[in-house]
Amino acid sequence: MLKIRSLNTYYGDSHILHGVDLDIPEGKAIGLLGRNGMGKTTLIRTLMGFVPATSGKLAWRGQDCTGAAPERMARRGIGYVPEGRGIFPNLSVRENLAMSARRGPAGRNDWDFERVMATFPRLAERLDHGGQQLSGGEQQMLAIGRALMTNPDLLILDEATEGLAPLIVQEIWRVIRLIGETGISTLIVDRNYHAVLSHTDLAVVMEKGRIARAGSSAQLLETPEELARLLGV
């Protein structure tokens, strides 16, 4: 569905991504692992169009989208839950959801307001609360719900459970598994590599802006020594 080839990205004079290749197949969950500063967020921001690629190619369903603006990537069917969540603090929960509601690129409308409420009952109790009044866990639920309201074909979650209480973390992983069961592809970044590998089909590990390892998540789980070397755990 998404194919990235020989991607290079700079921040000023700093070369961040070095010839990155990545495939995201239809209906699969992909884990994106690596220590802090290895290029994971830069890769996501580059494929979303927030950071320009210096060279390389991105193709979405066979169509070249290298250099496309973020709104065009969203319209192609990519939902994005950024690190830090990006909730509008001056809008209510209801307004945060309503502003993103639309049919998917193929006209699909599986994820509507009622389904998001059923998936996140805590949000249903806080519809008139402002974004700044929510806990961190509730903000993450809202960020995921808002992305789902765009009816994406691919959902990207950057630091899916960062800073959340253990019970909320369990709830977020439950929802991620549910999303995968609906056929939406996912690209997931999280510091808990074991949880990521347990909830994904495939995984890639980044090291110093390069893909150091790629394969099935189940196989990676069977190589704890290599994971310790690459992830510093």
Secondary structure per residue as TSV (DSSP state, phi and psi in degrees):
chain	resnum	aa	ss	phi	psi
A	1	M	-	360.0	-49.0
A	2	L	E	-119.9	129.0
A	3	K	E	-126.7	125.4
A	4	I	E	-117.5	131.1
A	5	R	E	-133.7	129.3
A	6	S	E	51.0	46.0
A	7	L	E	-81.1	126.4
A	8	N	E	-123.5	133.5
A	9	T	E	-136.8	140.0
A	10	Y	E	-119.6	149.5
A	11	Y	E	-112.1	102.5
A	12	G	T	63.0	-123.8
A	13	D	T	-90.2	-2.7
A	14	S	E	-88.4	121.5
A	15	H	E	-84.6	109.4
A	16	I	E	-96.3	-54.1
A	17	L	E	-102.1	131.2
A	18	H	E	-118.6	92.3
A	19	G	E	60.0	46.1
A	20	V	E	-77.2	131.9
A	21	D	E	-114.2	135.4
A	22	L	E	-153.9	133.8
A	23	D	E	-116.3	134.8
A	24	I	E	-118.9	103.8
A	25	P	-	-73.9	162.5
A	26	E	T	-62.0	131.5
A	27	G	T	70.1	18.4
A	28	K	-	-112.3	154.5
A	29	A	E	-103.6	126.1
A	30	I	E	-116.8	130.7
A	31	G	E	-94.8	135.6
A	32	L	E	-116.7	108.2
A	33	L	E	-114.3	160.2
A	34	G	-	155.7	154.6
A	35	R	-	-66.0	167.5
A	36	N	T	-59.1	139.1
A	37	G	T	82.1	10.9
A	38	M	S	-90.2	-6.1
A	39	G	S	110.5	7.0
A	40	K	H	-63.1	-51.7
A	41	T	H	-67.1	-36.5
A	42	T	H	-62.2	-40.2
A	43	L	H	-60.8	-45.8
A	44	I	H	-63.6	-45.9
A	45	R	H	-67.2	-28.8
A	46	T	H	-72.1	-45.1
A	47	L	H	-69.3	-25.6
A	48	M	H	-81.2	-13.6
A	49	G	T	95.1	4.7
A	50	F	S	-76.9	-28.3
A	51	V	S	-121.8	127.6
A	52	P	-	-72.3	138.8
A	53	A	-	-78.8	135.0
A	54	T	S	-74.6	-38.0
A	55	S	E	-157.8	169.7
A	56	G	E	104.9	-177.0
A	57	K	E	-141.7	139.6
A	58	L	E	-119.1	133.7
A	59	A	E	-130.5	131.5
A	60	W	E	-112.2	115.0
A	61	R	T	50.7	41.8
A	62	G	T	85.3	-6.1
A	63	Q	E	-103.1	131.3
A	64	D	E	-63.6	125.3
A	65	C	-	-128.3	23.7
A	66	T	T	-61.2	126.3
A	67	G	T	82.0	4.5
A	68	A	-	-66.4	145.7
A	69	A	-	-69.4	155.7
A	70	P	H	-54.0	-39.9
A	71	E	H	-66.5	-30.5
A	72	R	H	-72.0	-37.2
A	73	M	H	-65.7	-38.9
A	74	A	H	-63.3	-42.1
A	75	R	H	-68.0	-23.7
A	76	R	H	-72.1	-19.2
A	77	G	T	121.3	28.8
A	78	I	E	-111.5	121.1
A	79	G	E	-98.1	142.6
A	80	Y	E	-131.4	123.3
A	81	V	E	-110.1	99.0
A	82	P	-	-76.3	159.5
A	83	E	T	-60.2	131.2
A	84	G	T	91.9	-9.2
A	85	R	-	78.1	-38.9
A	86	G	-	66.0	31.2
A	87	I	-	-71.1	140.8
A	88	F	-	-77.0	110.4
A	89	P	T	-68.6	-26.4
A	90	N	T	-91.2	2.6
A	91	L	S	-107.9	149.4
A	92	S	B	-73.5	169.1
A	93	V	H	-56.5	-45.5
A	94	R	H	-60.4	-42.7
A	95	E	H	-70.4	-38.3
A	96	N	H	-58.4	-38.9
A	97	L	H	-75.7	-42.8
A	98	A	H	-64.0	-35.4
A	99	M	T	-69.4	-17.6
A	100	S	T	-104.6	-4.7
A	101	A	-	-67.9	125.7
A	102	R	-	-166.4	164.8
A	103	R	-	-75.6	155.1
A	104	G	-	-72.3	175.7
A	105	P	T	-57.3	-32.0
A	106	A	T	-96.1	13.1
A	107	G	S	86.3	5.1
A	108	R	-	-70.1	141.1
A	109	N	-	-136.0	43.7
A	110	D	-	-65.8	-36.7
A	111	W	S	-101.6	96.8
A	112	D	-	-111.5	-176.2
A	113	F	H	-58.0	-44.1
A	114	E	H	-64.4	-38.6
A	115	R	H	-70.4	-38.1
A	116	V	H	-64.1	-39.7
A	117	M	H	-64.0	-39.5
A	118	A	H	-67.9	-32.6
A	119	T	H	-77.4	-34.8
A	120	F	-	-123.2	77.3
A	121	P	H	-58.1	-28.4
A	122	R	H	-63.5	-34.7
A	123	L	H	-68.0	-34.4
A	124	A	H	-62.1	-25.9
A	125	E	T	-84.0	-6.7
A	126	R	T	-130.2	28.9
A	127	L	T	-59.2	-33.7
A	128	D	T	-96.7	3.1
A	129	H	S	-77.6	144.1
A	130	G	B	-72.8	156.9
A	131	G	G	-56.6	-33.8
A	132	Q	G	-75.1	-11.1
A	133	Q	G	-90.2	-4.9
A	134	L	S	-88.2	152.1
A	135	S	-	-71.2	169.1
A	136	G	H	-58.6	-42.0
A	137	G	H	-64.9	-40.4
A	138	E	H	-67.7	-36.7
A	139	Q	H	-63.7	-39.0
A	140	Q	H	-66.9	-40.7
A	141	M	H	-59.1	-42.8
A	142	L	H	-65.6	-40.9
A	143	A	H	-62.5	-41.4
A	144	I	H	-68.3	-45.2
A	145	G	H	-60.3	-40.2
A	146	R	H	-63.2	-42.2
A	147	A	H	-66.1	-38.8
A	148	L	H	-66.1	-29.2
A	149	M	T	-66.8	-12.9
A	150	T	T	-85.5	-1.6
A	151	N	-	50.8	60.5
A	152	P	-	-77.7	160.1
A	153	D	S	-90.1	-25.6
A	154	L	E	-133.0	129.8
A	155	L	E	-114.7	124.0
A	156	I	E	-106.1	126.4
A	157	L	E	-120.7	112.5
A	158	D	S	-97.7	117.2
A	159	E	S	56.6	68.3
A	160	A	T	-59.6	-35.3
A	161	T	T	-127.3	19.5
A	162	E	T	-60.3	128.0
A	163	G	T	73.8	12.5
A	164	L	-	-98.1	152.6
A	165	A	-	-66.3	151.7
A	166	P	H	-53.1	-41.9
A	167	L	H	-66.1	-37.1
A	168	I	H	-69.2	-38.4
A	169	V	H	-57.6	-46.0
A	170	Q	H	-58.7	-40.0
A	171	E	H	-66.8	-41.1
A	172	I	H	-63.3	-42.8
A	173	W	H	-66.8	-34.1
A	174	R	H	-61.2	-43.7
A	175	V	H	-68.3	-39.4
A	176	I	H	-60.2	-41.0
A	177	R	H	-64.7	-40.8
A	178	L	H	-61.7	-42.7
A	179	I	H	-60.2	-44.0
A	180	G	H	-61.6	-35.2
A	181	E	H	-68.9	-18.3
A	182	T	T	-85.2	-2.7
A	183	G	T	97.1	-1.2
A	184	I	-	-76.9	130.3
A	185	S	E	-71.4	148.8
A	186	T	E	-133.9	145.6
A	187	L	E	-122.9	116.8
A	188	I	E	-121.4	126.5
A	189	V	-	-110.7	131.1
A	190	D	-	-161.7	150.2
A	191	R	S	-74.0	-22.5
A	192	N	-	-83.1	90.3
A	193	Y	H	-62.6	-34.0
A	194	H	H	-65.1	-42.3
A	195	A	H	-65.1	-42.1
A	196	V	H	-60.1	-48.6
A	197	L	H	-68.3	-26.5
A	198	S	H	-77.9	-16.2
A	199	H	T	-116.5	12.1
A	200	T	-	-130.2	161.7
A	201	D	S	-89.7	-40.4
A	202	L	E	-131.4	160.0
A	203	A	E	-150.8	150.6
A	204	V	E	-127.8	146.2
A	205	V	E	-116.8	126.1
A	206	M	E	-99.1	143.4
A	207	E	E	-143.8	118.4
A	208	K	T	52.8	44.6
A	209	G	T	79.3	9.1
A	210	R	E	-125.6	158.9
A	211	I	E	-81.6	111.7
A	212	A	E	-89.6	-26.6
A	213	R	E	-156.8	141.0
A	214	A	E	-146.7	144.3
A	215	G	E	167.7	-166.5
A	216	S	E	-72.7	145.2
A	217	S	H	-62.3	-38.4
A	218	A	H	-62.0	-40.7
A	219	Q	H	-67.7	-39.1
A	220	L	H	-63.8	-36.2
A	221	L	H	-61.4	-23.9
A	222	E	T	-87.3	5.3
A	223	T	-	-123.3	64.0
A	224	P	H	-60.5	-33.7
A	225	E	H	-66.0	-42.8
A	226	E	H	-67.0	-39.5
A	227	L	H	-63.0	-38.8
A	228	A	H	-63.4	-38.1
A	229	R	H	-68.2	-43.0
A	230	L	H	-80.5	-31.1
A	231	L	H	-108.4	-11.2
A	232	G	-	68.8	36.7
A	233	V	-	-110.6	360.0
